[in-house]
């Protein structure tokens, strides 16, 4: 069981965090903000699309800057 759990954590780390930890952290924050706003009268549907619109170009820009 421990071996399976270790393999699952390693897979999740490689898939989500190792690619770009800033994007993973930003999306985790956006999900948390969505959860908080869902309990208020403020509409929360816009948080995740806005986060993607901000985080994706930043990630592409950082990657392109590193490669040049």
Jmol script that loads the backbone (N, CA, C; Angstrom):
load data "model"
ATOM      1  N   UNK A   1       0.826  -1.199   0.000  1.00  0.00           N
ATOM      2  CA  UNK A   1       0.000   0.000   0.000  1.00  0.00           C
ATOM      3  C   UNK A   1       0.868   1.260   0.000  1.00  0.00           C
ATOM      4  N   UNK A   2       1.927   1.258   0.799  1.00  0.00           N
ATOM      5  CA  UNK A   2       2.805   2.430   0.874  1.00  0.00           C
ATOM      6  C   UNK A   2       3.510   2.658  -0.459  1.00  0.00           C
ATOM      7  N   UNK A   3       3.878   1.599  -1.129  1.00  0.00           N
ATOM      8  CA  UNK A   3       4.545   1.714  -2.425  1.00  0.00           C
ATOM      9  C   UNK A   3       3.594   2.342  -3.458  1.00  0.00           C
ATOM     10  N   UNK A   4       2.348   1.915  -3.446  1.00  0.00           N
ATOM     11  CA  UNK A   4       1.347   2.449  -4.365  1.00  0.00           C
ATOM     12  C   UNK A   4       1.111   3.934  -4.087  1.00  0.00           C
ATOM     13  N   UNK A   5       1.012   4.304  -2.814  1.00  0.00           N
ATOM     14  CA  UNK A   5       0.785   5.693  -2.441  1.00  0.00           C
ATOM     15  C   UNK A   5       1.980   6.560  -2.832  1.00  0.00           C
ATOM     16  N   UNK A   6       3.184   6.054  -2.632  1.00  0.00           N
ATOM     17  CA  UNK A   6       4.392   6.782  -3.011  1.00  0.00           C
ATOM     18  C   UNK A   6       4.432   7.006  -4.531  1.00  0.00           C
ATOM     19  N   UNK A   7       4.055   5.994  -5.280  1.00  0.00           N
ATOM     20  CA  UNK A   7       4.031   6.112  -6.741  1.00  0.00           C
ATOM     21  C   UNK A   7       2.973   7.131  -7.180  1.00  0.00           C
ATOM     22  N   UNK A   8       1.834   7.145  -6.539  1.00  0.00           N
ATOM     23  CA  UNK A   8       0.782   8.103  -6.866  1.00  0.00           C
ATOM     24  C   UNK A   8       1.226   9.531  -6.574  1.00  0.00           C
ATOM     25  N   UNK A   9       1.874   9.749  -5.445  1.00  0.00           N
ATOM     26  CA  UNK A   9       2.360  11.085  -5.098  1.00  0.00           C
ATOM     27  C   UNK A   9       3.450  11.523  -6.078  1.00  0.00           C
ATOM     28  N   UNK A  10       4.339  10.611  -6.447  1.00  0.00           N
ATOM     29  CA  UNK A  10       5.391  10.943  -7.414  1.00  0.00           C
ATOM     30  C   UNK A  10       4.790  11.301  -8.772  1.00  0.00           C
ATOM     31  N   UNK A  11       3.772  10.577  -9.185  1.00  0.00           N
ATOM     32  CA  UNK A  11       3.098  10.872 -10.445  1.00  0.00           C
ATOM     33  C   UNK A  11       2.437  12.246 -10.400  1.00  0.00           C
ATOM     34  N   UNK A  12       1.716  12.539  -9.328  1.00  0.00           N
ATOM     35  CA  UNK A  12       1.036  13.826  -9.199  1.00  0.00           C
ATOM     36  C   UNK A  12       2.049  14.966  -9.153  1.00  0.00           C
ATOM     37  N   UNK A  13       3.155  14.748  -8.478  1.00  0.00           N
ATOM     38  CA  UNK A  13       4.203  15.770  -8.417  1.00  0.00           C
ATOM     39  C   UNK A  13       4.765  16.052  -9.802  1.00  0.00           C
ATOM     40  N   UNK A  14       5.055  15.024 -10.543  1.00  0.00           N
ATOM     41  CA  UNK A  14       5.611  15.202 -11.883  1.00  0.00           C
ATOM     42  C   UNK A  14       4.597  15.838 -12.831  1.00  0.00           C
ATOM     43  N   UNK A  15       3.354  15.443 -12.727  1.00  0.00           N
ATOM     44  CA  UNK A  15       2.320  15.939 -13.634  1.00  0.00           C
ATOM     45  C   UNK A  15       1.941  17.386 -13.351  1.00  0.00           C
ATOM     46  N   UNK A  16       1.758  17.727 -12.088  1.00  0.00           N
ATOM     47  CA  UNK A  16       1.202  19.027 -11.736  1.00  0.00           C
ATOM     48  C   UNK A  16       2.284  20.031 -11.341  1.00  0.00           C
ATOM     49  N   UNK A  17       3.103  19.678 -10.407  1.00  0.00           N
ATOM     50  CA  UNK A  17       4.006  20.646  -9.799  1.00  0.00           C
ATOM     51  C   UNK A  17       5.306  20.797 -10.574  1.00  0.00           C
ATOM     52  N   UNK A  18       5.898  19.717 -11.024  1.00  0.00           N
ATOM     53  CA  UNK A  18       7.215  19.791 -11.654  1.00  0.00           C
ATOM     54  C   UNK A  18       7.190  20.548 -12.973  1.00  0.00           C
ATOM     55  N   UNK A  19       6.082  20.552 -13.654  1.00  0.00           N
ATOM     56  CA  UNK A  19       6.004  21.273 -14.925  1.00  0.00           C
ATOM     57  C   UNK A  19       6.200  22.767 -14.692  1.00  0.00           C
ATOM     58  N   UNK A  20       5.399  23.365 -13.872  1.00  0.00           N
ATOM     59  CA  UNK A  20       5.569  24.763 -13.491  1.00  0.00           C
ATOM     60  C   UNK A  20       4.862  24.962 -12.156  1.00  0.00           C
ATOM     61  N   UNK A  21       5.634  25.032 -11.093  1.00  0.00           N
ATOM     62  CA  UNK A  21       5.048  25.094  -9.758  1.00  0.00           C
ATOM     63  C   UNK A  21       4.283  26.395  -9.542  1.00  0.00           C
ATOM     64  N   UNK A  22       4.640  27.447 -10.269  1.00  0.00           N
ATOM     65  CA  UNK A  22       3.928  28.712 -10.110  1.00  0.00           C
ATOM     66  C   UNK A  22       2.498  28.599 -10.633  1.00  0.00           C
ATOM     67  N   UNK A  23       2.335  27.907 -11.742  1.00  0.00           N
ATOM     68  CA  UNK A  23       0.996  27.702 -12.297  1.00  0.00           C
ATOM     69  C   UNK A  23       0.175  26.830 -11.346  1.00  0.00           C
ATOM     70  N   UNK A  24       0.789  25.782 -10.818  1.00  0.00           N
ATOM     71  CA  UNK A  24       0.078  24.919  -9.871  1.00  0.00           C
ATOM     72  C   UNK A  24      -0.351  25.703  -8.636  1.00  0.00           C
ATOM     73  N   UNK A  25       0.523  26.540  -8.127  1.00  0.00           N
ATOM     74  CA  UNK A  25       0.193  27.354  -6.956  1.00  0.00           C
ATOM     75  C   UNK A  25      -0.902  28.374  -7.288  1.00  0.00           C
ATOM     76  N   UNK A  26      -0.807  28.989  -8.463  1.00  0.00           N
ATOM     77  CA  UNK A  26      -1.833  29.951  -8.868  1.00  0.00           C
ATOM     78  C   UNK A  26      -3.197  29.312  -9.042  1.00  0.00           C
ATOM     79  N   UNK A  27      -3.226  28.130  -9.633  1.00  0.00           N
ATOM     80  CA  UNK A  27      -4.511  27.441  -9.802  1.00  0.00           C
ATOM     81  C   UNK A  27      -5.073  26.969  -8.469  1.00  0.00           C
ATOM     82  N   UNK A  28      -4.200  26.543  -7.568  1.00  0.00           N
ATOM     83  CA  UNK A  28      -4.676  26.156  -6.228  1.00  0.00           C
ATOM     84  C   UNK A  28      -5.285  27.367  -5.525  1.00  0.00           C
ATOM     85  N   UNK A  29      -4.652  28.526  -5.680  1.00  0.00           N
ATOM     86  CA  UNK A  29      -5.214  29.749  -5.103  1.00  0.00           C
ATOM     87  C   UNK A  29      -6.533  30.134  -5.738  1.00  0.00           C
ATOM     88  N   UNK A  30      -6.635  29.952  -7.058  1.00  0.00           N
ATOM     89  CA  UNK A  30      -7.886  30.269  -7.749  1.00  0.00           C
ATOM     90  C   UNK A  30      -9.011  29.328  -7.314  1.00  0.00           C
ATOM     91  N   UNK A  31      -8.683  28.069  -7.122  1.00  0.00           N
ATOM     92  CA  UNK A  31      -9.699  27.118  -6.633  1.00  0.00           C
ATOM     93  C   UNK A  31     -10.132  27.486  -5.228  1.00  0.00           C
ATOM     94  N   UNK A  32      -9.178  27.878  -4.379  1.00  0.00           N
ATOM     95  CA  UNK A  32      -9.522  28.294  -3.015  1.00  0.00           C
ATOM     96  C   UNK A  32     -10.393  29.552  -3.026  1.00  0.00           C
ATOM     97  N   UNK A  33     -10.049  30.507  -3.883  1.00  0.00           N
ATOM     98  CA  UNK A  33     -10.855  31.723  -3.987  1.00  0.00           C
ATOM     99  C   UNK A  33     -12.260  31.410  -4.496  1.00  0.00           C
ATOM    100  N   UNK A  34     -12.357  30.495  -5.442  1.00  0.00           N
ATOM    101  CA  UNK A  34     -13.673  30.078  -5.934  1.00  0.00           C
ATOM    102  C   UNK A  34     -14.498  29.456  -4.812  1.00  0.00           C
ATOM    103  N   UNK A  35     -13.860  28.636  -3.986  1.00  0.00           N
ATOM    104  CA  UNK A  35     -14.574  28.017  -2.865  1.00  0.00           C
ATOM    105  C   UNK A  35     -15.059  29.065  -1.872  1.00  0.00           C
ATOM    106  N   UNK A  36     -14.235  30.061  -1.602  1.00  0.00           N
ATOM    107  CA  UNK A  36     -14.637  31.121  -0.670  1.00  0.00           C
ATOM    108  C   UNK A  36     -15.776  31.947  -1.254  1.00  0.00           C
ATOM    109  N   UNK A  37     -15.644  32.323  -2.527  1.00  0.00           N
ATOM    110  CA  UNK A  37     -16.678  33.141  -3.148  1.00  0.00           C
ATOM    111  C   UNK A  37     -17.991  32.387  -3.358  1.00  0.00           C
ATOM    112  N   UNK A  38     -17.927  31.069  -3.431  1.00  0.00           N
ATOM    113  CA  UNK A  38     -19.161  30.308  -3.643  1.00  0.00           C
ATOM    114  C   UNK A  38     -20.096  30.390  -2.438  1.00  0.00           C
ATOM    115  N   UNK A  39     -19.560  30.776  -1.312  1.00  0.00           N
ATOM    116  CA  UNK A  39     -20.382  30.912  -0.106  1.00  0.00           C
ATOM    117  C   UNK A  39     -20.909  32.335   0.073  1.00  0.00           C
ATOM    118  N   UNK A  40     -20.602  33.202  -0.868  1.00  0.00           N
ATOM    119  CA  UNK A  40     -21.048  34.592  -0.783  1.00  0.00           C
ATOM    120  C   UNK A  40     -21.986  34.884  -1.956  1.00  0.00           C
ATOM    121  N   UNK A  41     -22.626  36.033  -1.941  1.00  0.00           N
ATOM    122  CA  UNK A  41     -23.528  36.370  -3.054  1.00  0.00           C
ATOM    123  C   UNK A  41     -22.790  36.772  -4.333  1.00  0.00           C
ATOM    124  N   UNK A  42     -21.468  36.887  -4.265  1.00  0.00           N
ATOM    125  CA  UNK A  42     -20.679  37.266  -5.437  1.00  0.00           C
ATOM    126  C   UNK A  42     -20.585  36.081  -6.392  1.00  0.00           C
ATOM    127  N   UNK A  43     -20.847  36.270  -7.680  1.00  0.00           N
ATOM    128  CA  UNK A  43     -20.705  35.155  -8.625  1.00  0.00           C
ATOM    129  C   UNK A  43     -19.237  34.727  -8.714  1.00  0.00           C
ATOM    130  N   UNK A  44     -19.010  33.435  -8.749  1.00  0.00           N
ATOM    131  CA  UNK A  44     -17.627  32.946  -8.712  1.00  0.00           C
ATOM    132  C   UNK A  44     -17.217  32.221  -9.990  1.00  0.00           C
ATOM    133  N   UNK A  45     -18.040  32.225 -11.001  1.00  0.00           N
ATOM    134  CA  UNK A  45     -17.731  31.480 -12.226  1.00  0.00           C
ATOM    135  C   UNK A  45     -16.536  32.058 -12.954  1.00  0.00           C
ATOM    136  N   UNK A  46     -16.203  33.296 -12.745  1.00  0.00           N
ATOM    137  CA  UNK A  46     -15.180  33.996 -13.502  1.00  0.00           C
ATOM    138  C   UNK A  46     -13.764  33.780 -12.965  1.00  0.00           C
ATOM    139  N   UNK A  47     -13.619  33.234 -11.768  1.00  0.00           N
ATOM    140  CA  UNK A  47     -12.304  33.156 -11.129  1.00  0.00           C
ATOM    141  C   UNK A  47     -11.362  32.226 -11.896  1.00  0.00           C
ATOM    142  N   UNK A  48     -11.779  31.018 -12.199  1.00  0.00           N
ATOM    143  CA  UNK A  48     -10.884  30.072 -12.883  1.00  0.00           C
ATOM    144  C   UNK A  48     -10.547  30.503 -14.309  1.00  0.00           C
ATOM    145  N   UNK A  49     -11.506  30.962 -15.116  1.00  0.00           N
ATOM    146  CA  UNK A  49     -11.103  31.458 -16.439  1.00  0.00           C
ATOM    147  C   UNK A  49     -10.138  32.639 -16.360  1.00  0.00           C
ATOM    148  N   UNK A  50     -10.349  33.532 -15.407  1.00  0.00           N
ATOM    149  CA  UNK A  50      -9.443  34.674 -15.254  1.00  0.00           C
ATOM    150  C   UNK A  50      -8.052  34.214 -14.843  1.00  0.00           C
ATOM    151  N   UNK A  51      -7.987  33.235 -13.956  1.00  0.00           N
ATOM    152  CA  UNK A  51      -6.691  32.711 -13.526  1.00  0.00           C
ATOM    153  C   UNK A  51      -5.951  32.074 -14.702  1.00  0.00           C
ATOM    154  N   UNK A  52      -6.665  31.348 -15.521  1.00  0.00           N
ATOM    155  CA  UNK A  52      -6.030  30.719 -16.685  1.00  0.00           C
ATOM    156  C   UNK A  52      -5.563  31.779 -17.679  1.00  0.00           C
ATOM    157  N   UNK A  53      -6.377  32.804 -17.889  1.00  0.00           N
ATOM    158  CA  UNK A  53      -5.993  33.879 -18.808  1.00  0.00           C
ATOM    159  C   UNK A  53      -4.745  34.630 -18.336  1.00  0.00           C
ATOM    160  N   UNK A  54      -4.510  34.654 -17.042  1.00  0.00           N
ATOM    161  CA  UNK A  54      -3.318  35.316 -16.504  1.00  0.00           C
ATOM    162  C   UNK A  54      -2.136  34.353 -16.435  1.00  0.00           C
ATOM    163  N   UNK A  55      -2.361  33.148 -15.924  1.00  0.00           N
ATOM    164  CA  UNK A  55      -1.259  32.214 -15.660  1.00  0.00           C
ATOM    165  C   UNK A  55      -0.672  31.587 -16.919  1.00  0.00           C
ATOM    166  N   UNK A  56      -1.492  31.282 -17.892  1.00  0.00           N
ATOM    167  CA  UNK A  56      -0.981  30.621 -19.092  1.00  0.00           C
ATOM    168  C   UNK A  56      -0.003  31.498 -19.876  1.00  0.00           C
ATOM    169  N   UNK A  57      -0.343  32.754 -20.185  1.00  0.00           N
ATOM    170  CA  UNK A  57       0.656  33.578 -20.887  1.00  0.00           C
ATOM    171  C   UNK A  57       1.929  33.804 -20.070  1.00  0.00           C
ATOM    172  N   UNK A  58       1.800  33.944 -18.750  1.00  0.00           N
ATOM    173  CA  UNK A  58       3.002  34.106 -17.920  1.00  0.00           C
ATOM    174  C   UNK A  58       3.897  32.877 -17.981  1.00  0.00           C
ATOM    175  N   UNK A  59       3.288  31.709 -17.949  1.00  0.00           N
ATOM    176  CA  UNK A  59       4.064  30.474 -18.032  1.00  0.00           C
ATOM    177  C   UNK A  59       4.756  30.346 -19.385  1.00  0.00           C
ATOM    178  N   UNK A  60       4.037  30.666 -20.451  1.00  0.00           N
ATOM    179  CA  UNK A  60       4.634  30.605 -21.798  1.00  0.00           C
ATOM    180  C   UNK A  60       5.759  31.616 -21.927  1.00  0.00           C
ATOM    181  N   UNK A  61       5.557  32.809 -21.391  1.00  0.00           N
ATOM    182  CA  UNK A  61       6.577  33.842 -21.451  1.00  0.00           C
ATOM    183  C   UNK A  61       7.840  33.419 -20.695  1.00  0.00           C
ATOM    184  N   UNK A  62       7.677  32.848 -19.497  1.00  0.00           N
ATOM    185  CA  UNK A  62       8.841  32.384 -18.721  1.00  0.00           C
ATOM    186  C   UNK A  62       9.583  31.283 -19.453  1.00  0.00           C
ATOM    187  N   UNK A  63       8.862  30.358 -20.051  1.00  0.00           N
ATOM    188  CA  UNK A  63       9.489  29.262 -20.775  1.00  0.00           C
ATOM    189  C   UNK A  63      10.229  29.779 -22.010  1.00  0.00           C
ATOM    190  N   UNK A  64       9.624  30.684 -22.741  1.00  0.00           N
ATOM    191  CA  UNK A  64      10.271  31.226 -23.939  1.00  0.00           C
ATOM    192  C   UNK A  64      11.504  32.035 -23.551  1.00  0.00           C
ATOM    193  N   UNK A  65      11.455  32.737 -22.468  1.00  0.00           N
ATOM    194  CA  UNK A  65      12.597  33.525 -22.006  1.00  0.00           C
ATOM    195  C   UNK A  65      13.758  32.632 -21.580  1.00  0.00           C
ATOM    196  N   UNK A  66      13.439  31.512 -20.949  1.00  0.00           N
ATOM    197  CA  UNK A  66      14.481  30.556 -20.527  1.00  0.00           C
ATOM    198  C   UNK A  66      15.174  29.918 -21.702  1.00  0.00           C
ATOM    199  N   UNK A  67      14.439  29.654 -22.777  1.00  0.00           N
ATOM    200  CA  UNK A  67      14.994  28.945 -23.930  1.00  0.00           C
ATOM    201  C   UNK A  67      15.766  29.852 -24.871  1.00  0.00           C
ATOM    202  N   UNK A  68      15.601  31.151 -24.738  1.00  0.00           N
ATOM    203  CA  UNK A  68      16.328  32.044 -25.664  1.00  0.00           C
ATOM    204  C   UNK A  68      17.637  32.531 -25.045  1.00  0.00           C
TER     205      UNK A  68
END
end "model"
wireframe off; spacefill off
backbone 0.3
color backbone group
